[in-house]
Amino acid sequence: MSVLIIGAGIAGLTAARELTQLGYDVTVLDKGRGVGGRMATRRIDRARADHGAQYITAQTPEFQQCIETLRAANTTAIWQSEEAVNYVGTGGMSGIAKHLAQGLRIELNEKVVRVAAESTGWLVQTEAGNEYRANALLLTIPVPQALALLNDSDCRLEAADCIALDAISYEPCLTVLATVERSGLIPAPGFWQSPTPDVAWVVDNQQKGISPEQPSVTIHASSSFSRENLDGDLEAAGRQLLTQLQRRIPAETVGVVQVHRWRYSHAERQHPAPFLAASAPFPLLFGGDGFGADSLSDLRSGVERAFVSGRAMAAFIISRVDSARSVSVG
């Protein structure tokens, strides 16, 4: 059975690994230059800075086992906090995604522009003019992007599926990356939460252990500040945030500055199940960090929700194939 996965974030990579290991024909498409989605690390001058997810935690045995495998490969390290054990990529969070991507068929710089159902499965066309076909299609990109793709493709979902997917919402985030003269401007372990109403947190990447050559900080704006400035002057918004932090990060210590916009940074409202299987002529699954909030006490991070979602989508495809085989044998 062939499977196409749109999105090379944690959910897409996890599903692809599970299916590939069992011999399925899997192709992952992503519009970006690298894998990982919001597991993103960027070079800024001689420094490194994580500008998406800052760390991961593990609440489920399955994800804990995944982390232990990553630690055995020297891909993750512990970044201790007072409340819980946090794990980070040894060279940045993107390294975790790169490790998970090993051995998979991944096509980067492939922006999908059209999806259509054919007689035997799905046809996916990209902006570059390439076509891909498969029996099953998994959409692990942010739900608003997935719905826009299907709408542009004139691929209609049933009302119940639309209602469920429309209920998922995301918070944006503006992120400032800046080199600084020295580390230690933020108290150990290098994590400063909610220092101002407009700043959600500040991270010292050298204390975190990912930027040994040159100190750098990552500043995540609050969701309210991000919403207000999402489509405005990003450089001005970045300067405003840095000004608010001058008590800890004096202007004279700041070097190179970059500002990044995450339109779908955090799933504010999630679908209760780990994925949604839409009513369609062939398997069409939606998953990612916008899925899997099954109780108000659910403490799983977005990264862990994405991991659980990817595993669940793979299990669904496997069960469908097993059922079809049973019927055929019977």
N, C-alpha and C positions, 0 to 999 in steps of 0.2 A: 504494500500500500504506500502511496506517495502522499507527503504532507508538505504544505507550504506554510511557513510562519512569517508573518509580517511584524517585525520588531525584534531587534537583537539585544533587548534588555534582559534582566534576570529571568523573567517569566518565559520569554521566548527561548533563551539559551537552555534553561532547565528542561523545558518540554522537548527541545531538540535533542539534548543529551539522552534523556530517558528513551526516546523513540529510536534514535540512531543506534544505541547500544543493543536494541532488540532487532536490528536489521531493517527498520523502516527507511524508506527513501525520503530524506528530509532536506529541505532547502530553506534557509533563513534569509529574508530580505530586509535591508535597513537602509534608510536614506542617508545616514551619517557616514563619517569617515572611519569610525571605529565602533566597537561593540560596547555594550554596557548601559546605554541610555543615561539615566541619572547617576549611575556609578561612574562618575567622570573625574578625571584628573587632568590638569592643564599645566604646561610649562609657562612660566612667566619670568623672563630674564633667566637667571640661573636657578630659580626656585621652582618647586613643585607646589601645587595647591589643589586640593579636592574642592570642586565647585558645585557638586551635587550632594549626594548622600555623604555624610561625614563619618559614619561608623555603622556597624550592624550589631544587633543583639540576637539571641536565640532563645525562643520560648518553647519550641517543639523539638522532640527528639530527632526528627528527620533533618531539621535545619542544623541542629547541634552536630549531627554526624557529618553534614556537609562542611561545616566550619572546621571540624577536626581534620577532615581530609585536606582542606585548604591549608591548615596549619602544618600538617605533615609535609606539604609541598613548599613550605616557607612562603606562602602567598599571603597569609594573614598573620597579624600579631595582636596581642592584647593591649588595649589602651584603657587602663583601669579608671573607672569613675567611682564616686562614693556610693551611688545607688545600685549599679549593676556592672557586669563585665561587658565592656564594649570591645569590638574587634574592628581592626582597620586593615586595609591592604598594605603590605610592607613597603611598596613603592607608590602607594596611592590606591584609591578605591577602584580605579579602572583595571588594575592588575588582577583583581578577583574575577571580573568579567572576562578578561583575556584568557585566564586559566580555564574557566568554564567553556570557553569557545574552542578550545583545542580539539582538533579532530572533527569539527563540524563543517558542513558545507554552508558557507555564509557569503552572500553577495552584498558588498557595501556600495554606497553611492547609488543605490537603486531606489528611487522614490516611486512608490506605487501610485498610479493615477487612475486605474480602472480595474474593477473586479466584475466577473460575469460567470454565470453558471452555463456550462455546455452540456452535451449529452452524457458525458461520463464523469464530469467533475468540474473543477474550478479553473478558470483562465484569469491570470493576473498579468496586467501590462504595466510597464514602468515608463517613466518620463524619458528614459534613454532609448525607448523603442523596443525593449526586450520583452519577451513573453515567457511565462512560466505556467505549467499546468500541474494539477495534483488532484487527488481524490478528496482531500480534506484541507480546510483552510483555518488557520488559527490567527486571530488578530490580537496582538499583545501590546499595541501602541495605546496611548491614552484614548479613552472611549470617545471623547468629542472628535478626535481625529479619525477614528475608525468609522463613526457615523457619517462624518463629512465625506469620507472616501466612498462609502456605499451610496450615499445620496447623489454624489457626482457621477457614480456609475449607473444610476437609475436601478440599483439593486434594493428592492423594497423588503423591509422586515415586517413581520406580523405585529399588530398593535401591542400585544402583551410584551414582546421583546423590546419594542421601542420604549414603552413605559418603564421597564426595568432598567434599561441602559440610560435613559434620560435622568433617572434618579441619582446617578453617580455624578459627583461634582469634585472639582479639584481647586486647590489654592495655588496661586502663582507665587513666585519668589524671585526677587532681584538679588543677585550675588555679586559682591565686590571682592576681587582678588588684588592683593597689594604686597609688594616686597617691602620689607622694613629693615632698619639698620641692625636690629638685634632681636633675639628671641627673649622670652620672659616678660614681655609687656603685659601678658595675661597670666594670672596665677596658674600654677600647676593644677591639673595635668594639661593645661592649654585649652580650656573650654570655659567660655564666659557666656552665661545664658541670660537673655533679656536685660542687657545693661541699660537700654533706653526703650521707650515705647515703640520706636521705629526699627529697632534691631532685635531680631530673634536670638541670634547667638554670634559669637566670634570665636574662631579657632586659630590657634598658633600651630602652623603646620610643621615647624621644626620640633616643637615639644611633642607633637603627635608622632614624629619619627619618619615623616615622608619627604622632608626637604632638608637634607643634611648640608647641601652646598651653600644655601642662602636662606635666611629666615623669610617667612611670608605669613600673611593672615588671610583667612576667608571670613567674610562678613555676610550673613544671611539677613535680609530685611524681613520685617514682620509681614504677615499676609496683608494687613490693611495698607501699609506703606507701599507694598508691591503692587496691589491693585490700583492705587492712586497714580503710580508712576510707571505702570507696565508699558504703556505705549508712548511715553514721553521721552525727554532727553535723558538717556541712561547715564551719561557722564555727569550731568548735573545731579542726578539722584545719588550717584556714587559719592560725589563730593559732599553732599549733604549728610550722608551716613558717616563718612569719615570725620566730618566736623563734630558730629555728636559724640565721637569717641576720643576726642583729643586729650581727655584726661589720662587715658591709658596709652593711646597711640598718637603722640604729638605729630603735627604736620611735618616737622623737619625730619622725622624718622622714616617717612613714607617715600618710597621710590616709584617704581612702575605700578600703574593701576589699570585694571581691566574690570569691566562690568558685564555680567551675563544675565540674560533674561530666561527664566524657566516659566513658561506659561502654564504648565501642568506639573507643578512641583510635588504636591502632596494630595492624596485622595482624601478630601474632607468628608465625603459621604460615600460609603462603599456598598456594593452589592453583598448580601449576606453569604451567598455561596462562593466557593473559590473560582468559579467561572460560570459563564452562561452559554448553554448550547442553544443556538437560535433554531427556529423552525425554518428549514431550508432543504432544497432537494438533495444536498450533500452536506456532510459534517461542516458546520460553521460555528467556531467557538470564539468567545470573547474572554480575555483574561488579563491578568496583570495586578498591580498593586491596588487597583480600584475594586478588588473583589476579595471576599473572605473575612469580612468583619461579622463574625457570627454571634457576637455578644457584646454588651457594653463594657465588659471587663477584659475584652481582647487587648492584650498589650503588645501584639506583634507589630514590628516596624513594617514600613512599606516594602522594604527589601524582602523581609521574610514572607509577607503576604504574596509577593510576586513569585517567590520560590515555591510556596505551597500551591499557588495557582498553576504554575507551570507543570508541577507533578500531577495535579489533578486533571489537567487537560490531557496530558499524555496517557494517564490511566483510562480516561474516557475513550480515547481513540483505540487503545489496546482492547478494551472491553467490547467495543463495537465490532472490531475485527474478529475477536474470539467468538462473539455471538453469531456473526455471519458464517464462520467456519463450522460452528456446531449445526446450524440450520442446513448447510450444504452437505455435511456428513450424514445428518439425519435423513 
